[in-house]
Amino acid sequence: MAIAFLCSLLLSSCTGTLLLPKGERLYKGAKLKLKPADKHWEISELATALEKDIVLPRRSKSILGLRPRVGFYNAIHNRKKEKGFRNWLANSLGKPPILYEEGFITQHQTKLKNTAAAHGFFSVRIESKAKGFWKKRRLRHQVYLLQPAKIIHLFQYPADSTDIGRRLSQLQASSLLKLGNPYNFSKLGLERQRLVDSLRNEGWFYLSTESLIFKADTLTSDSLVSLKLAFKDDVTDREKRRYRIGEIVIYPDNDPQTAGELGQRREVVDSCTAFVFSEMPLKQRVILDNIRFGCGDYFSNEKYRNTLFRLLNLGFYKFVNIRYEQSALADSLLEAHVYLTPQVPKKLEASVSGVFSKEYYGAQGGLNWQHRNLLGAAETLRLGWEGNWVQYDNSENIFTSETKALLTLPQRLPGWKMRQKNALTGTRFSLQHELIYYNVLDTTNNTKIGIGIHNVEGEGGFYWKKNKQGTVTHELNPINAGVQFSQFSVAGLKEDVLAEIPNDDTDLLLTFATQIRLKPSYALVFDNRPLVKTKLPTVFRQRFVLNGSGFILPNDIAEATDLGYPLNFFTETDFRQYLKLQRKTTLAYRLAFSSGFVLSEQSGFTPLDLYTIGGPSSVRAFPPRYIGPGTRLPDDLIVGEEDDLLVNDHVGNLLLLGSVELRQQIGKNWELAAFYDAGNIWFTKSAGGTAEEQFGSDFYDELASGAGLGIRFNLSLFILRLDLAIPISKPYLPLGSRWIGQRGYGSVAPQVNFAFGHPF
């Protein structure tokens, strides 16, 4: 019995038709053939539109002609019961077949005739047949165009003496409808929308596309059509009246859950503007500067949307609502009520992540404090710290730290005028300190030496958003000045290192010299995730940095060597997309590329300028700062006289990283993930490095990669993540041993990553 069941299951998975009951036919879709009476007629646009009419219902998906999911469903599904384990299994792993129905022909023909008429072809004949053999059916439609598309011969707009009639007559000159063009119903809709958008920006508040109608006369000629724009019969004087703003009332501390205005006071700004509030959280002038309409102005839908955009992008209000009501003072006046709901001004966030393996372990943490409306003008102050520490089995470790203070002012710089009046601008200032600290082994004395490299810099610039959705942001920081210096735990060691700079042909010891640096930068960010209707959430970030520096050294050392003025250029690209495969299934993928370029002979890179790879948000099968550059071995960190105090950290001036992750939501709070990461770092030839560390044409053979599984727990405010990954390829092994399963590959010990949030 079991063998027979398995055999039938295998057979049914081939085509998905063997187990269909008698009388049922598998629907294989529809095809269309268009036959005009004259082959010279322009029908390309019509053909595209007609193809869309026969897409639904969609046929059952197949792979090389096979439908295993349909076959599985037919074999497992219990037709006598609606519920049960068999039906649950059939719907979970299988897919119900799309069956042919006679009503498909009528459904398609109705759509085809309507679409043809909408494109001006009012005289058509459709012949439809269902073809197929055994348990399959496919529809074939032949659409005969008997007459050419109707040509617009005349169109008239209202031209009466009223304000709206005169304005419509003026707008006719820029109409989307042109004499001599084919009749197209969709263009009529676009033209109505154009007219309404224009009129609503000029005071006609109650007007909508439902107020206007195009009347088409197709009876006077076989090939011509006359159009007349008119108001619908139920349109009243209210829709035809032009409105001005008579009063503006602003509620700066509105609480949607509190009804009425009890306990609130009213403060009049001028004859038609007032604030109603219990507490004034923001300076009145800041709010008024971002309201783009004023008393006496005609209502404008564009100004209304622009005001919403600006108030929301102050970053202080979580809800902004503007309601217009008819004024009791006059029929042509509106009252504008602006409701503003503030966010919680102060917020504290913390994060922690960890990596665990047999040979190493480490942790990363961060703390961020934010204060919105610091000085009463929607300024935002962010204080943040992030640290990373990795401990190796031989007690050597690396510690990195970044502390930053960022002040954002939601006003543009004085004298800066944006070309686009809807653009939102702001100013930013920051002060930050970066540290990388090596605790390494001096092989000569078998003692530990601490080496720290610090960078302190201040930055000033501005940002602007080019559209109301805020999906595109530009950030320019023309002011950036800083100082980089080093420290040693052994007294006198720094002086000895600096004294060797004139004899150092590699210029690597300049890393420990004090530098004055200038780093102007520009960044472009595209992020459409906030858009509710976006089909493919995408994040793209492109950043450019120009880094010029000069050295501060004792006079005798500076005179003994030509240091020059190093100049470097950096480009950083990060691309991410999140594809919804099903309601609870998401395919996320990322590609990142970063590189630093040497622009002068004296240029070099310091560890804080260079890139690293590995860790909870990178190639998760390896720890941070463990792989690369190129095929270099993950050797120990060594300090010794014969090495001239070279710190063998895994850094490079070129980074390539890619990740793909399949995320499956299970239940309300849990999510499973399967992922694959690949990447590495290299030195370019102009940046130095050994042959094994340099980027070459065979870079794809030098990618470190890993795969694994993860589980996430979503607590709304944050996500707890636990990923388990194993290395798939190790670039530091010889060719023929780099991939898992090859001889000499070695250990496949899993890497455990614990972190907050998604990796990307």
C-alpha atoms as one frame of an Amber mdcrd trajectory, in Angstrom:
protein
   0.000   0.000   0.000   2.743   2.400   0.957   4.704   1.553  -2.223   1.662
   2.200  -4.398   1.065   5.508  -2.672   4.664   6.615  -3.217   4.547   5.581
  -6.874   1.384   7.576  -7.480   2.921  10.522  -5.676   5.997  10.432  -7.925
   3.929  10.082 -11.094   1.576  12.900 -10.186   4.505  15.213  -9.480   5.576
  14.980 -13.116   2.740  16.946 -14.763   0.217  17.680 -12.034  -2.626  16.161
 -14.093  -2.655  12.403 -13.421  -4.730  12.593 -10.246  -7.233  15.208 -11.418
 -10.835  13.955 -11.040 -12.915  13.190 -14.107 -14.130  16.327 -15.879 -11.460
  18.651 -14.480  -8.905  20.243 -16.815  -5.637  21.960 -15.927  -5.610  25.549
 -17.209  -2.470  26.339 -19.249  -3.060  30.033 -19.864  -4.180  32.025 -22.894
  -2.618  33.338 -26.069  -3.674  36.288 -28.186  -3.392  37.115 -31.868  -4.298
  40.566 -33.151  -5.570  40.913 -36.731  -6.153  44.454 -38.006  -8.052  45.014
 -41.234  -5.140  47.162 -42.395  -1.600  46.132 -41.484  -0.489  49.791 -41.539
  -2.571  50.688 -38.474  -0.547  51.555 -35.381  -1.542  48.914 -32.813   1.590
  48.337 -30.699   0.178  50.144 -27.652  -3.122  48.301 -27.987  -1.369  44.931
 -28.278   0.503  45.533 -25.019  -2.711  46.487 -23.227  -4.635  43.473 -24.568
  -1.946  41.047 -23.383  -2.564  42.216 -19.824  -6.269  41.349 -20.126  -5.575
  37.627 -20.492  -2.970  37.301 -17.732  -5.564  36.389 -15.099  -6.260  33.804
 -13.929  -2.578  32.851 -13.795  -1.813  29.297 -14.795  -0.065  26.874 -12.445
   3.675  27.488 -12.423   5.899  24.848 -13.975   9.608  23.987 -13.955  10.774
  22.493 -17.260   7.166  21.516 -17.940   6.752  19.816 -14.562   4.506  20.906
 -11.698   5.693  18.984  -8.635   3.787  21.141  -6.146   0.501  20.652  -8.009
   1.142  16.927  -8.212   1.894  16.745  -4.497  -1.327  18.619  -3.727  -3.412
  16.275  -5.886  -1.856  13.210  -4.244  -2.223  14.390  -0.630  -5.348  16.558
  -0.608  -8.396  14.941   0.980 -11.398  16.093  -1.053 -13.905  14.731   1.437
 -12.694  16.930   4.303 -11.918  20.628   4.553  -9.450  20.282   7.434  -7.056
  17.720   8.807  -3.357  16.897   8.694  -3.426  15.781   5.042  -4.994  19.036
   3.897  -2.579  21.077   6.001   0.368  19.198   4.481  -1.040  19.548   0.962
  -1.484  23.322   1.290   1.873  23.829   3.015   4.086  21.890   0.603   1.818
  21.695  -2.411  -0.144  24.099  -4.580  -3.791  23.755  -5.684  -4.089  23.460
  -9.488  -5.631  26.261 -11.538  -8.532  24.521 -13.319 -10.052  25.533 -16.620
 -13.572  26.966 -16.522 -15.897  27.843 -19.407 -16.413  31.284 -17.901 -12.819
  32.230 -18.700 -13.790  32.861 -22.355 -16.539  35.340 -21.505 -14.356  37.010
 -18.897 -11.497  37.531 -21.354 -13.719  38.677 -24.230 -15.374  41.344 -22.083
 -12.012  42.722 -21.012 -10.619  42.639 -24.554 -13.582  44.566 -26.002 -13.435
  47.207 -23.276  -9.682  47.690 -23.705  -9.991  47.952 -27.490 -12.720  50.590
 -27.106 -10.577  52.479 -24.584  -7.885  52.739 -27.295 -10.312  53.965 -29.946
 -11.120  50.645 -31.676 -14.881  50.445 -31.192 -15.559  47.861 -33.908 -13.947
  44.476 -33.100 -14.794  40.809 -33.398 -13.298  38.159 -31.112 -13.049  34.448
 -31.818 -12.035  32.264 -28.876 -11.311  28.550 -28.673 -10.232  26.185 -25.909
  -7.633  23.763 -27.200  -5.737  20.931 -25.572  -5.697  17.195 -25.075  -6.526
  14.842 -22.218  -6.610  16.910 -19.014  -5.148  20.219 -20.244  -6.783  23.273
 -21.808  -5.349  26.474 -23.284  -7.333  29.439 -24.601  -6.601  31.068 -27.943
  -8.141  34.450 -28.799  -8.146  36.111 -32.211  -9.106  39.791 -32.092 -10.190
  41.254 -35.450  -9.999  45.058 -35.692 -12.681  45.973 -38.219 -12.219  49.759
 -38.188  -9.261  52.013 -37.390  -8.983  53.819 -34.080 -11.144  56.902 -33.697
  -9.217  60.123 -34.234  -9.826  63.147 -32.022 -11.464  65.661 -34.329 -12.545
  68.275 -31.804 -12.464  68.847 -28.062 -14.060  71.660 -26.116 -13.595  72.900
 -22.558 -16.048  75.092 -20.637 -15.443  78.716 -21.601 -18.014  80.584 -19.516
 -17.389  83.823 -17.638 -16.833  82.209 -14.228 -13.361  82.009 -12.687 -13.164
  78.253 -13.143 -14.486  78.440 -16.692 -11.872  81.013 -17.708  -9.104  79.019
 -16.042 -10.134  75.772 -17.763 -10.088  77.593 -21.084  -6.513  78.738 -20.375
  -5.416  75.213 -19.358  -6.717  73.784 -22.641  -3.629  75.138 -24.435  -1.385
  72.670 -22.571  -3.795  69.740 -22.837  -2.548  66.157 -23.120  -5.195  65.653
 -25.818  -4.063  66.665 -29.288  -6.137  67.020 -32.428  -5.395  64.223 -34.835
  -4.259  61.793 -32.126  -6.063  58.470 -31.610  -8.762  58.389 -28.978  -7.412
  56.922 -25.734  -9.560  56.564 -22.631  -6.581  56.452 -20.238  -5.412  59.828
 -21.539  -8.810  61.263 -20.719  -8.255  60.216 -17.120  -4.759  61.714 -17.092
  -6.070  64.964 -18.535  -8.793  65.202 -15.878  -6.165  64.611 -13.190  -3.925
  67.315 -14.695  -6.738  69.833 -14.700  -7.809  69.045 -11.137  -4.207  69.168
  -9.842  -3.715  72.583 -11.432  -7.004  73.964 -10.119  -6.546  72.595  -6.598
  -3.200  74.392  -6.438  -5.019  77.645  -7.273  -7.819  77.631  -4.721 -10.483
  75.162  -5.888 -10.378  73.102  -2.691 -13.450  70.889  -3.134 -12.851  70.048
  -6.795 -12.003  66.412  -7.656 -11.666  64.284 -10.753 -15.198  63.039 -10.074
 -16.431  66.575 -10.713 -15.391  66.513 -14.395 -16.494  64.273 -17.232 -15.525
  63.934 -20.896 -18.461  63.389 -23.230 -17.477  61.604 -26.432 -19.501  61.784
 -29.644 -18.631  58.773 -31.854 -21.791  58.667 -33.957 -21.069  61.508 -36.376
 -18.307  59.632 -38.213 -16.834  56.150 -38.496 -13.325  57.467 -37.926 -13.680
  60.682 -35.890 -14.604  61.460 -32.310 -15.519  64.762 -30.684 -14.843  65.392
 -26.998 -16.469  67.858 -24.682 -15.381  68.511 -21.102 -18.224  69.301 -18.733
 -19.128  69.337 -15.067 -21.207  66.449 -13.815 -24.826  67.169 -13.109 -24.455
  66.802  -9.327 -21.580  69.333  -9.081 -22.596  72.320  -6.908 -21.262  75.841
  -6.526 -19.037  74.601  -3.700 -16.853  72.648  -6.166 -16.731  75.625  -8.543
 -15.837  78.169  -5.849 -12.297  79.384  -5.200 -11.165  79.430  -1.554  -8.629
  81.453   0.418  -7.083  80.691   3.801  -8.917  82.817   6.356  -7.459  81.512
   9.617  -4.634  79.229  10.754  -4.894  77.475  14.132  -1.889  75.415  15.261
  -1.928  72.743  17.998   1.804  72.183  18.749   1.303  69.571  21.508  -1.704
  67.714  20.164  -2.541  64.347  21.706  -4.878  62.305  19.461  -6.216  60.442
  22.499  -7.300  63.656  24.220 -10.584  65.065  22.977 -11.392  68.790  23.039
  -9.267  71.699  24.167  -9.792  71.539  27.940  -6.909  72.970  29.916  -5.432
  74.619  26.831  -4.794  78.268  26.222  -4.933  80.257  23.011  -2.078  82.555
  22.017  -2.665  84.876  19.072   0.281  85.529  16.744  -1.446  87.953  14.378
  -4.929  88.781  13.135  -5.463  85.314  11.604  -2.882  82.970  13.183  -3.080
  81.439  16.660  -1.576  78.643  18.741  -3.693  76.454  21.038  -1.648  74.459
  23.555  -1.051  73.330  27.102   2.730  73.459  26.678   4.768  74.963  23.863
   7.444  72.300  23.123   8.894  74.081  20.082   9.612  77.714  19.289   6.696
  79.271  17.428   8.928  80.757  14.754  10.283  77.319  13.769   6.759  76.029
  13.150   5.625  79.133  11.272   8.706  79.060   9.012   7.802  75.559   7.873
   4.129  76.249   7.144   4.193  77.101   3.453   0.753  78.760   3.214  -0.419
  81.962   4.852  -3.586  83.885   5.579  -5.058  85.394   2.436  -3.405  82.822
   0.151  -5.508  80.731  -2.163  -5.629  77.095  -1.072  -2.861  75.081  -2.736
  -2.627  71.317  -2.565   1.084  71.578  -3.366   1.692  73.918  -0.421  -0.357
  71.609   1.788   1.831  68.577   0.917   5.003  70.633   1.187   4.003  71.742
   4.693   3.409  68.147   5.770   6.777  67.155   4.368   8.654  69.944   6.143
   6.990  69.555   9.529   7.548  65.789   9.563  11.181  66.187   8.543  11.886
  68.442  11.482  12.366  65.110  13.238  10.439  66.236  16.303   6.840  65.352
  15.386   5.675  61.780  14.825   2.227  62.785  13.508   1.271  65.837  11.439
  -2.301  66.399  10.336  -3.792  69.442   8.582  -7.579  69.760   8.365  -9.427
  72.389   6.381 -12.899  73.506   7.417 -15.268  76.020   5.886 -15.086  79.326
   7.722 -18.155  80.810   9.349 -17.012  84.286   8.254 -17.435  83.826   4.490
 -18.338  81.148   1.958 -14.989  81.548   0.190 -12.766  81.185   3.287 -11.187
  78.106   4.878  -9.863  77.515   8.353  -6.608  75.508   8.454  -6.145  73.473
  11.648  -2.601  72.126  12.046  -2.320  69.242  14.541   1.222  68.358  15.660
   1.978  65.360  17.903   5.510  65.461  19.396   7.763  62.461  19.831   9.408
  61.491  23.087  12.310  63.996  23.226  14.856  61.759  24.952  15.814  58.218
  24.038  18.528  55.811  25.168  19.546  52.796  23.067  22.026  50.007  23.719
  23.297  47.119  21.612  25.611  44.163  22.123  26.901  41.366  19.914  29.380
  38.556  20.309  31.404  35.977  18.399  32.510  32.625  19.785  34.841  29.965
  18.404  37.461  27.496  19.535  40.348  29.833  18.645  38.929  33.245  19.430
  36.066  35.123  20.993  35.000  38.708  21.084  32.252  41.214  21.756  30.881
  44.417  20.327  28.674  46.925  22.090  27.198  50.340  21.658  25.337  53.021
  23.569  23.412  55.929  22.034  21.618  58.792  23.738  19.404  61.174  21.776
  17.771  64.459  22.732  15.305  65.994  20.274  14.500  69.683  20.557  17.584
  70.409  22.618  17.349  74.205  22.343  13.660  74.496  21.480  14.131  74.695
  17.698  13.926  70.959  16.835  17.686  70.486  17.172  18.749  66.877  17.711
  21.793  65.951  19.765  23.104  62.392  19.541  25.856  61.062  21.766  27.078
  57.610  20.866  29.814  55.131  21.622  30.628  51.841  19.913  33.404  49.421
  20.823  34.726  46.145  19.486  37.077  43.701  21.191  38.524  40.410  19.894
  40.612  38.036  22.053  42.759  35.342  20.410  43.844  32.094  22.062  47.395
  33.355  22.550  46.105  36.244  24.683  46.663  38.845  21.968  43.743  41.187
  21.382  42.534  44.205  19.448  40.197  46.863  20.770  38.468  49.527  18.643
  36.342  52.389  19.856  34.381  55.241  18.294  32.791  58.053  20.287  30.724
  60.660  18.471  28.616  63.729  19.228  26.287  64.867  16.421  24.162  68.028
  16.430  21.526  68.395  13.707  19.835  71.731  13.031  16.730  71.552  10.798
  17.582  74.819   9.027  19.632  75.487   5.928  22.901  77.364   5.997  22.600
  81.168   5.695  22.848  82.292   2.090  22.266  78.787   0.648  19.306  78.689
  -1.739  17.967  75.433  -3.098  16.906  75.302  -6.731  13.894  73.156  -5.860
  11.525  74.970  -3.528  10.299  71.696  -2.013  13.754  70.582  -0.912  14.319
  70.204   2.815  17.688  71.247   4.156  19.472  70.989   7.473  22.863  71.612
   9.030  25.005  69.115  10.933  28.053  69.415  13.174  29.925  66.509  14.721
  32.905  65.773  16.923  34.303  62.257  17.145  37.169  60.229  18.534  38.355
  56.941  17.006  40.780  54.516  18.620  42.345  51.236  17.587  44.451  49.616
  20.301  46.701  46.606  19.729  47.892  44.507  22.677  50.589  42.449  20.931
  53.568  40.252  21.701  57.166  41.445  21.505  58.919  38.200  20.490  62.313
  39.613  21.498  61.427  40.080  25.156  58.332  37.847  25.235  56.338  40.713
  26.743  53.143  42.507  25.801  53.200  45.954  24.224  50.180  48.218  23.887
  49.981  50.382  20.781  47.122  52.840  20.254  46.284  55.014  17.262  43.870
  57.897  17.926  41.966  60.139  15.556  40.047  63.219  16.722  38.110  65.219
  14.143  35.400  67.835  13.843  33.019  68.086  10.914  30.440  70.532   9.626
  28.107  70.406   6.656  24.536  70.175   5.514  22.036  67.778   3.960  19.047
  68.162   1.695  16.223  65.954   0.474  15.151  66.385  -3.115  11.627  64.985
  -2.931   8.654  65.010  -0.568   8.958  61.299   0.165  12.475  61.803   1.504
  13.772  58.792  -0.415  16.791  60.688  -1.802  19.154  62.452   0.591  22.346
  64.329  -0.195  24.914  65.115   2.469  27.882  67.408   1.898  30.530  68.016
   4.564  32.994  70.602   3.207  34.489  71.196   6.668  36.391  68.328   8.271
  39.601  68.801  10.209  41.300  66.410  12.588  44.468  65.167  14.155  45.782
  61.588  14.338  48.418  60.480  16.842  49.766  57.309  18.445  50.610  56.083
  21.929  52.814  53.258  23.280  52.658  51.495  26.614  56.483  51.279  26.781
  58.220  54.551  27.654  60.569  55.858  24.973  59.398  53.363  22.336  57.514
  55.970  20.310  60.612  58.183  20.062  62.666  55.200  18.863  60.081  54.370
  16.208  59.882  57.947  14.916  63.670  58.148  14.737  63.661  55.257  12.231
  61.309  57.028   9.809  64.115  58.436   7.580  65.459  54.883   7.120  62.064
  53.287   6.406  61.662  52.664   2.656  58.105  51.338   3.092  56.783  54.490
   4.859  54.860  52.174   7.200  56.325  53.793  10.306  54.636  57.057   9.328
  51.513  55.434  10.719  52.741  56.362  14.201  53.545  59.994  13.382  51.166
  62.801  14.292  49.109  63.966  11.321  46.871  66.961  10.654  44.068  65.841
   8.315  41.410  67.447   6.129  38.613  65.127   4.896  35.736  66.764   2.981
  33.072  64.251   1.938  29.841  63.822  -0.010  27.228  61.083   0.323  24.106
  60.117  -1.634  21.505  57.865  -0.009  18.459  56.328  -1.730  16.056  54.550
   0.624  12.480  53.781  -0.436  11.657  51.529   2.525   9.426  54.149   4.214
   7.121  54.135   1.174   4.106  51.973   1.997   3.417  50.771  -1.561   6.975
  50.043  -2.646   7.250  46.610  -4.290  11.009  46.261  -3.964  12.505  48.001
  -0.898  15.969  49.230  -1.844  18.786  50.998  -0.048  21.695  52.479  -1.973
  24.486  54.532  -0.420  27.393  56.117  -2.256  30.057  58.101  -0.386  33.171
  59.925  -1.586  35.951  61.212   0.686  39.035  63.274  -0.152  41.733  62.931
   2.504  44.700  65.298   2.620  47.193  65.334   5.489  50.470  66.695   6.745
  52.928  65.381   9.368  54.114  66.935  12.593  57.582  65.593  13.527  60.688
  66.798  15.347  62.748  69.115  13.139  65.711  66.752  12.749  63.472  63.895
  11.548  61.437  66.126   9.236  64.602  67.526   7.631  66.061  64.054   7.075
  63.167  62.831   4.909  60.837  64.243   2.273  57.411  63.563   3.722  55.357
  65.685   1.355  51.599  65.988   1.707  49.760  62.670   1.321  46.482  62.807
  -0.610  44.020  59.913  -0.808  40.548  59.423  -2.277  37.956  56.953  -0.969
  34.784  55.625  -2.563  32.281  53.475  -0.682  29.237  51.793  -2.249  26.555
  49.797  -0.434  23.529  48.295  -2.243  20.732  46.334  -0.531  17.358  44.992
  -1.630  14.566  43.145   0.149  12.404  41.042  -2.181   9.070  39.787  -0.822
   8.623  36.262  -2.175   5.515  35.623  -0.102   3.726  37.401   2.730   6.095
  35.948   5.337   9.125  35.182   3.169  11.782  37.743   2.232  14.923  37.370
   0.145  17.472  39.992   1.249  20.753  40.560  -0.526  23.610  43.030  -0.290
  26.669  44.016  -2.294  29.307  46.372  -0.873  32.431  47.755  -2.493  34.901
  50.189  -0.910  38.303  51.330  -2.036  40.975  53.891  -1.214  43.155  55.383
  -3.953  46.593  56.947  -3.630  46.776  60.362  -5.330  50.343  61.408  -4.452
  53.720  59.704  -4.173  53.973  60.289  -0.434  50.484  58.942   0.257  49.855
  56.025   2.537  47.056  54.631   4.650  46.722  54.347   8.408  44.820  51.494
  10.113  41.865  53.812  10.803  41.552  54.518   7.055  41.596  50.870   6.001
  38.860  48.261   5.805  38.361  45.005   7.703  36.027  42.084   7.176  34.371
  39.360   9.227  32.066  39.387  12.233  28.305  39.344  12.989  27.362  41.753
  10.176  29.914  40.710   7.558  31.232  37.248   6.599  29.747  35.546   9.646
  31.799  32.354   9.396  34.930  34.283  10.432  35.690  36.579  13.358  36.325
  40.320  12.917  39.751  41.309  11.520  40.713  37.676  10.841  40.859  37.198
   7.059  42.763  39.025   4.340  44.301  40.918   2.856  44.246  38.529  -0.083
  45.547  35.069   0.787  47.615  36.066   3.802  47.569  33.622   6.705  45.637
  34.575   9.844  48.966  34.924  11.638  49.557  36.300  15.094  50.053  39.966
  15.857  53.805  40.408  16.202  56.030  43.208  17.379  59.782  42.761  17.116
  62.947  44.579  16.174  63.451  42.694  12.941  59.874  43.486  11.931  60.456
  47.226  12.615  57.425  47.268  14.871  54.978  46.198  12.169  51.532  45.337
  13.442  50.172  42.502  11.335  46.540  43.558  11.465  44.202  42.230   8.784
  43.357  45.437   6.918  43.295  46.511   3.279  42.393  49.494   1.124  39.934
  47.534  -1.058  36.876  45.648   0.202  34.374  43.443  -1.601  31.452  41.907
   0.286  28.258  40.140  -0.737  25.501  38.454   1.245  22.210  36.756   0.496
  19.726  35.763   3.175  16.351  34.022   3.042  14.140  35.114   5.947  11.039
  33.157   6.939   8.705  34.510   9.592   7.259  31.850  11.880   4.608  32.917
  14.303   4.277  36.440  15.593   7.774  37.125  16.897  10.104  34.451  15.521
  12.048  34.369  12.269  14.314  31.754  10.704  17.064  32.582   8.223  19.430
  30.773   5.881  22.351  32.823   4.593  25.518  32.820   2.524  28.271  35.451
   2.833  31.380  36.010   0.737  34.064  38.677   0.669  37.643  39.709   1.331
  39.967  42.692   1.522  43.100  43.453  -0.509  45.788  46.045  -1.068  45.998
  47.680  -4.457  49.440  47.781  -6.081  49.804  51.520  -5.507  49.120  51.026
  -1.778  51.884  48.475  -1.261  51.507  45.084   0.362  53.051  41.777  -0.644
  52.100  39.808  -3.729  49.741  37.583  -1.750  47.996  40.656  -0.286  47.398
  42.491  -3.550  44.235  42.505  -5.636  44.488  40.661  -8.950  42.462  39.183
 -11.785  41.965  35.936  -9.819  40.321  37.729  -6.883  37.269  35.422  -7.110
  39.519  32.525  -5.993  40.438  34.529  -2.898  36.956  35.171  -1.510  36.259
  33.913   1.994  32.756  32.516   2.236  30.475  30.906   4.750  26.925  29.651
   5.101  24.677  29.076   8.030  21.341  29.272   9.772  19.981  31.858  12.131
  17.067  32.448  14.439  15.706  35.867  15.377  13.285  37.020  18.051  11.468
  40.259  17.237  10.448  42.346  20.234   9.226  45.269  18.071  11.715  47.692
  19.630  14.683  45.501  18.718  15.562  42.091  17.281  17.647  39.446  19.038
  19.726  37.453  16.551  21.665  34.205  16.882  23.540  33.002  13.768  25.512
  29.795  13.376  27.891  29.754  10.383  30.560  27.417   9.019  33.324  28.422
   6.583  32.818  27.231   3.008  36.059  28.586   1.591  39.278  29.798   3.238
  41.393  32.041   1.000  44.554  31.662   3.086  44.847  27.947   2.222  46.699
  26.691  -0.898  44.780  26.219  -4.132  43.112  22.816  -4.112  42.498  22.996
  -0.370  40.440  26.174  -0.042  36.932  24.714  -0.389  35.155  22.571   2.133
  35.529  18.880   1.322  38.915  19.298  -0.345  42.011  17.616   1.067  43.844
  19.794   3.554  40.841  22.036   4.202  41.043  21.499   7.939  38.494  22.340
  10.606  34.892  23.362   9.882  34.277  24.542  13.427  31.108  26.663  13.526
  31.213  30.351  14.293  28.523  31.556  16.718  27.348  35.155  16.364  25.029
  36.870  18.809  23.801  40.356  17.951  20.933  42.819  17.891  19.110  43.626
  14.658  19.420  42.177  11.171  22.935  41.939   9.685  21.797  44.258   6.876
